[in-house]
Amino acid sequence: MTFFWYDWAGYLGVALVLLAFLLLQGHRLHGNGLSYQTMNIFGALGVLLSLVFGSFNLSAFLLEAAWIAIGVYGVVNNWRRRRAMAPPAGHAP
C-alpha cells in the first residue's frame, strides 16, 4: 500500500485532534486555551487536506471545516478576552 503526503497529513491530523481531546479529558489542557484550540485547528486541517487531495467525502469535509472555524473562533475570542483584560499601554500596574 502506498501512502501519499496527504494520507500522512490525515493520520497526523486525526492523532492531533484525538490527543487534544485526551489531554482535555485528563485535565492537562483547558477547552478555551490556545494549545487546545490550535491542536484542533491543525488536526482538522490535516484531515481536510487528506479529503481534498485523497478520497473526498462531503460530510467529513463539512465537519472538518466547521471544526477549523470553531477553533479559529476560540482563538480569536481568547485573544480578545486577553486584550480586554490587559492594562492600557503607558499605565503602570
N, C-alpha and C positions, 0 to 999 in steps of 0.2 A: 504494500500500500504506500502510495506517495503522499507526503504531506507538503502542502504549499505554505507560503508565509501567512496567508490569510487563515489557514487551518490553525496554525500556531497562535495567531492573534486571537482567534475564537476560544481556544483552550485556555490560554493565559487570561483572557477576559472573564471566562466562567470561573476560573480559580480565584481571580481577584475579587469578584463580586461575592463568592462564597466565603472567602477569607474575611472580607469586611463584615459580613453578617455573623460569622463565627466570633470574631473579635467583639462585635457589638453585644452578642449574647453572653460572652464571657466578661462583660463589663471592662474591656480593655480599650474600647472606643466609645465615644458619645455619638448618638444619632445625628446631632446637629453640628458635629465637629468637622473641621476641614479635612482631616485624614479620611474619615468615613465617606464623606461626600466625593472626594477626589478618587478614592479607590473604586467607588461605584461608577463614576463618570468614565474613568479609563477602562474599567472592566466592561461596561456596556459598549464602549467604543470598539473594543476588541471583538466582541460578539457581532456588532454591527458590521465591521469590516469583513468578517467571515461570511456574513449573509450577503453582502453586496458583491463580493468577488468570488464567492463559492456558490453554494446552493441557496437560492433566495427563498425566503419564507416570509410572506407579508405580515402575518400575525406576530412572529418573533421580531421582525424589523420594527413594527409599531411599538412593541413592548420595550425594546432596547432604546428606541428614540425617545420614548416617554421617560425611561429611566435616566437618560442623559439630561433631559430637560428638567426633571425633578432635582437631580444632583446639582445642576447649574443654578437653579432657583435657591437651593440650600446654601451654596457657596456665596451667592450674591446677598442673600438675607443675612448670613453670618457676617459678611463684610460690612454691610450697612449697620448692623447692630453694634459691631465693634467701633465703627466710626462715630456713631452717635454717643457712645459711652466714653470716648476719648476726650480729654480736656482740650479746650480750644488752643490753637497754636499761639505761642507767646505768653501763655499763662503758666505760672509756677504751680505745682501741685499742692 
